């Protein structure tokens, strides 16, 4: 998900810079390894004068039939009638993969038959959980070795606007943030990302963005999501953040006109700043070929140590060490009447920006080696 471009003034409500089995006597006898269980046979009762009364007071061994003489039943009492259960049978070696294949086939059947749900924005939680998050998990957990802190600052329920720094030439930071937050948050909440118009004009990328919960970065969509109690992710730097040179790494760019603040103020939503370290090193941009970018109608055309020299291999991100820290939320419920006040909007946007910048400095001190363990 990439960041947004320039937008209209927030006061106008237009676009803005944001991107088990049963047990007991009635249970069916379990079948193990394809064989029926062997029936229990009660022993022949001994004559009454030969019964060792002392022995009858001793508890029977588990699994041995006993006779309830006091009830006069004479029938064996099974483990199930004593309240016991059959011992658990370990899975066969192939059971795990059998379940995986069965689940996969069931998933494909639902997809082909259309038996799944999407919301009004096109968000598909099942596809996100089954396909996109597992792929992103390999990146953030194994490739980037991401450490996440401060997730307790993200509300367990209700709306919040998560505002982060943007970097990396290709906007992997937005995708990594959404997957890491979902996995680390106790409620496993989804982050609804706001992206630029360019994202939703690209045929394949647009579909992926919609399916994973993204939508266009504009005030109406942001306010509808926040009003519905969602977590919304925004990157106010937009293309200025992901398209900056490596020499300007971790220096926040302008936050535009603060449209994201207006959306938070109108809905009384807390703002949660988040600082992301590691994205700047995955595709270090050494130069921007502007004429080629204009020809291809792109915001920039990057030159990195591996791209375009290595062709498609140049698109493999470098394995930098990532740190993500969520900061304490900034409340806005007391400022809902000031949503159209430029001074309030700009001051709050500057507070968010300064919080992220200071947190970036702290994280960089914790990570002296960009590619360390």
Helices and strands as residue ranges (DSSP letters): G 10-12, G 48-50, H 53-56, E 66-67, E 76-77, H 95-113, H 125-127, I 128-132, H 133-137, I 138-143, E 147-149, G 151-153, E 160-164, H 172-184, E 191-195, G 197-201, H 203-211, E 215-216, H 219-227, E 231-234, H 239-242, G 246-248, H 259-267, E 271-277, G 279-281, E 287-288, H 290-295, E 302-303, G 311-315, E 323-326, G 333-338, H 342-366
